[in-house]
Amino acid sequence: MNPVSPLLKLALRLAVGGSPGQRWRQVALVLAGLVTAVLALFVVGSANALSRIDEREFARTAIVGETDGASLMLARRVDTWRGEQFPVLYLEPRPDVPELALLPPGLSRLPEPGEAFVSPALAELIDDHPALADRYGRQPAVLPDSALGRKDELLAYLRPPAGRSIAADERSHPIKGYGAEPHTPGTVSVADPSDLPTLPMLLAALALLGVPIGV
């Protein structure tokens, strides 16, 4: 049951009965309870959303393996658009390994040589800005929600053009699987740590606004 409706009904009853001073003191208490209930719902909803983001970051964190046993090479680079940095992940299958042997979460296939997969938010920017289309193609494939940490995320997966390789790139790693704690040794994470919201950050923001939160 929605906890807000009973509190509103109680506030209305108190507002029309008793002395004026007493009425408004009682109404103030009820309204304080109303605000607390709304904030509690907000915090719980936000915590659930943050939990889903954490789960997706865990799922798409790549595990570095030995070169001989790896199915995929991955190099994480960073692109910048108007002061905002975002991850660009170059993918390259290992020789003599089926291309579907290992896929990042949310991808049904690897990009073709020279092809890009981009997040919906990045696809919208590409539609509006030819400079980005020069980097990722005029109509790149769009990543599904299952490949994203957040719906507004800027992200691209690319495969080097035919005849080029990321094997010699010092940022390139042999990947043996996905699903690990982000930003730990032996892993390659998608999002930068500073881009990941956390529940403590949320509570700190509310405290700065002067909102008392009891946990």
N, C-alpha and C positions, 0 to 999 in steps of 0.2 A: 504494500500500500504506500502511496506517496505521502511522506511525512509532512509535506508543506500544507496540504489542504486542511487537516485538522487544526493546525496552528493558526491559519488564517481565520477559520470559523471561530476559534476561541478568542482571537483578538477582536473580532467584530462584536461578540457578545459582551466582552469587557468594556468596549468603547461606549456602549449605550447604557451601562448600569453603574451605580455607585456615585461617589463624589467625583468632581472633575479631576482633582489631583490624584486621587487613588486610581481612577480609571486610566489615566495616562501612564502612571507608574506600572500598572499591570500590563497595559498595552506594550510599553517599552520592553518589559521582560519577555513577553511573547514574541515581539519582533526580533529581539536578540536571539531567541531560540530558533526563529525562522531563518535568520541569517546563518546561524551555526549549522542548521540542517542543510541549507543550500550549499554551503562551503564543504560540508562533509561529503555530499553527493559529488561535488566537483572533484574533490581530492581522490575519492574512490574511483571515479571514472577516469581521471588522469592516470592514476596508478595502474589501472588495467591497460590503458593505451601504452604506457611506458613498458609494461611487461611484455606486450606483443612486439614492441620494437626490439627489446632485448632478445626475445626468442628468435626474431628474424636475423639479428646481427650474429647470434650464435650459429644459426644454420648456414649462413653464407660466408663465414670465416673459413678461409682455406687453410689446410694443414700441409706444411712443407714436408716433403719426403726426399728420399734418395733419387738421384737423377735416373738411375737404371730402372727403378720400380715405379716411376711416376707416369701418369697418363696424360698430363697436361702441364704446359708451362704457362705461368702467369706473371705479368709485370704490372705493378700498380704505379700509375703516374697521376699527376694532378694537372688539370686544366683550370684556366681562370677566365671568367666572363664578368666584366665590369666590377672587378674587385672581389668577386666571390669565387672561391676555389671549390672544385668538386672532383671526385675520383674518376679516373679513366683506367679501366682494367683491360690490358691486352691479353688475349688468350691465343694459345697456339698448341694444337695437339702434338703429342710426341710421335715420332716416326713409327710406323708399323703398329700403331694403337688405334682401334676404332674410335671415330670421333664422338660417338655416343657413350664411350666407356666412362666418362666423367664429365658431368655438366654442373655449372653453378646452379644453385636453387632458383627455380623459376624459369630457367631456360629449357626449351624442348630440343634445342640443337645449338651447335656452335655457329658463330657468324661465318659466312663464306669469306675467302680471302679478300681483304679490302672492305668488308662490310662492317657496319656499326649497328649495335642495338642500343637504344637510348631510352631513358625514363620519359614518361609523359610530360613532365615539367620541362625537360630539356627539349623534347620534340616541339613544344609550343614556342620556345625561344628560337629554335631553328627555322620554324615557319616564318617568324617575323624578322630574322636577322641573317642576311646572306653570308656574313662573315662566319657564322657558326655552320652554315650549310657547307661552306668550303672545307670545314674540318671533318664533318660527320656524314656528308651527303645530303642531298636535298630532301629525300624521303627515306630516312633510316627506319628500320624496324623498331617498333615500340615495345618496351619491356612490360610484362604483365605486373599486376600489383604484388604477386607472390615473389617477385625478384627485388622488391623495394623494401627499404626500412621505413620510409615515410612516403606518403603520396606526393609531397612537394619536393622530393629529393631530386637533385641533379646528379645523374649517373650515366656512364657510357661503358659498354663492353665493345671492344674492337678486336679485329683479327688483322695482322699485318697483310699487306698486299702480297700477291704471289711473287716469289723470288726474294722476299725479305723475311727476316726472322728476329725474334726477341731473345734468342738463346744467348747471345753475347752481351745482352743488357745486364748491368750489375744489379738492377732491380728485379730481374727475372728469377723466378723460383720454380722448381719442380713440385707439382702438387699431387698428393696421393689421395686426398679426400676433402670433404667439407663437414663442418660441425665442430666448433671449438670455441673456447672463451676468447673473445676478441682482445687484440693487443697484448697477447702473451707470446713468449719466445716460441719460435717454430711455427708461427701462423702469419697469414696475410689477411688483414681486415679490410673491409670495404670503406666504412665511414671513419672519418677522423674522430678521435675521442671528444674533441671540443664541440662536435656537431651532434653528439648524442645527449638528449635531455635525460635527466634523472629525477627521481622523486625528491631527493634532498634539494636539488636546484629549484623545483617547483615550490616546496615549502619555504625555502629562503626568499623566493620572489614574493610570496604572500606575506611573509613577515615584514619585508621592506615596505609593503603597502599598509602596514599597521593592522593586519588581520591576525587575531589570536587563533592559533591552531593547537588543539590538544590531541595528542596521539596516545 
